[in-house]
Structures are given as structure tokens and as C-alpha cells.
Amino acid sequence: MTIASNLSAVHERIARAAKRAARDADDIALMAVSKTQPAAKIIEAYEAGQRLFGENRVQEFSEKVGALANLRDADFHMIGHLQSNKAPKAAEVFHAVDSLDSAKLAERLNAAAEKLGKTLDVLIEINVGGEEAKSGLAHNSPQLESIFAGAPTWTHLRIRGLMTVPPFTEDPEGARSYFRQLRELRDRLAARNLPGLTLDVLSMGMSHDFEVAIEEGSTCVRIGTAIFGDRPKP
Ligand SMILES: *Cc1c(COP(=O)(O)O)cnc(C)c1O
């Protein structure tokens, strides 16, 4: 299987899931998660038409970014946990951060983006399963309210929605209630008309559960192994 054929197979599955949910497949972005993959594979995906990519480490992506300089209209998002001391570098190499989990990080990203003369798209990461080992904020976390309070002042960030990685279950149906919780949280927050942010994006669904996520309202699925194959073991 090639990356191009994997991409078209995933697009077809997205289209079928969208149809089942009476949704427009164009409302669902496909992010190719290229963490651990060499630049050559990212270029191969780009040549097959892919533009949106997700990476989970600032250091790893910084080492690849030079080799990707020709992919002018590619869109690289940070989707992994980001320490606030790495905010300046992240703001430099990425177009968006989909894993915001504190007001302090937002503050740092905003300052870094301002210096670079750019605006970063941002998603807030929610830990829907409340798992210790996962990053992201609880739905009732005081940090979440701090982010909402700061949002109008961060003029170089565009907070656009929520992201989650649910607890892993063998059966993708096990993720459904978590995806639904993220959508319901988004709906509750959107109803508050919070100033300085929009909540249109729901980034949820990975290789083994993205169809369920689409049925529950995902607007961005993050797919690694179904596009690039198994990741090399560290
Ligand atoms: C690795 C990763 C993915 C992709 O996982 P696959 O199972 O390979 O599709 C999606 N989201 C995040 C946050 C990841 O770290």
C-alpha cells in the first residue's frame, strides 16, 4: 500500500461515515499525523494532495522543517503536549497548536506569535476520560475558565475549538460516549457566547475510531497509522 492509496481509502471511509451521519464530508478535515515519520513521507503525502499535518514534538518537527520548506501551502499543527518554555519555538515552526492546556501556555504562545508577526490557530485540549497519564483539561477545570478569561486579550491567537484523545478501547464504539461528551461540552460553551473565541472545531477521532467520531460531530480527524502505516518503535 502506498501513502496515496491509503489517503484515498481514508477519504472514502470519511465520506461513508459522513453519509451515515447525514453530514457533508467537506465539513470534516483530514489531518495526517506524521509524528515519527521522516520528511520524505510527509513530502510523499503532500504530493498525493495532503495539506494538513499533525506532529507531537517541537524538537522532532524542528529537525524536519527545513526539508519541508518547499511545501508552501502545507499546514502543520502541534497536537502533542507542549511545555510553555517551548512556546517560542512552537510558534515559529507550527501554524497552529491543537493542544492548549493552560492560560500560561496561551500567554506565552500569544507573546511569541506577536513577536513573529503571526496569528496562531489554537484548540483547547480536553481530557474527557479524566485519565492521569493524558494531557488536557477536565471539563470543569478552573484552567478552562482562566483561558476563557484571557482569550479576548490574546490578539495573536485564534481559539477555534476543542480537541480530545479519549481512553483507548479495543472496540471503537467504546469511544462514542467520550466523543459525545466533547461535542456536548462544546455546545454548552458555545451557548455562553464567550468573547474572543469561536468553538467551531471539534478535533476528535484517530485511525481506529474516526468513523465513530464523525458520527458524533468531529470536524477534524487525526490519522497516523492508517495513512503512514505502523510507526517505527522507539
Ligand atoms: C499519534 C496521534 C494520533 C494518530 O494516531 P493513529 O492511531 O496513528 O491514527 C492522533 N492524535 C494524537 C494526539 C496523536 O498523538
The ligand as a Gaussian input file, in Angstrom:
#p B3LYP/6-31G(d) Opt

LIG

0 1
 C       -0.453000       9.771000      17.266000
 C       -1.655000      10.627000      17.403000
 C       -2.737000      10.498000      16.526000
 C       -2.801000       9.477000      15.402000
 O       -2.907000       8.187000      15.904000
 P       -3.154000       6.931000      14.925000
 O       -3.729000       5.914000      15.828000
 O       -1.824000       6.548000      14.379000
 O       -4.085000       7.362000      13.870000
 C       -3.812000      11.369000      16.691000
 N       -3.832000      12.297000      17.670000
 C       -2.805000      12.448000      18.534000
 C       -2.888000      13.498000      19.581000
 C       -1.686000      11.623000      18.435000
 O       -0.685000      11.779000      19.305000

